[in-house]
Amino acid sequence: MTNRVERMKMALEGAFQPSVLKIEDESRRHANHAGRHGLPAGETHYKVTMVSAAFAGLSRVARQRAVNEALAGEFSTGMHALSLTLRTPEEAGA
């Protein structure tokens, strides 16, 4: 069975073919927050940094919506928060 980071990586690579993809599990920083909201501790908060040509011509909001859509299955199974840094290769200086 794959963990959430592995599933997120597969979904994002399939949808955006990124040249850079970093996923950081920040759940440990929010363990008390999750408990207060009835969520299980762990695998709830993530930070994603991604560079992809697929973001060309998209606004910041459109990029975030596209990523949220690609990860909808993760949100439906307990992922609570997602911090996103999304750039094109030109914006990233790549």
Helices and strands as residue ranges (DSSP letters): H 4-16, E 20-25, G 27-30, H 31-36, E 45-51, G 53-55, H 60-70, H 72-75, E 81-87, H 89-92
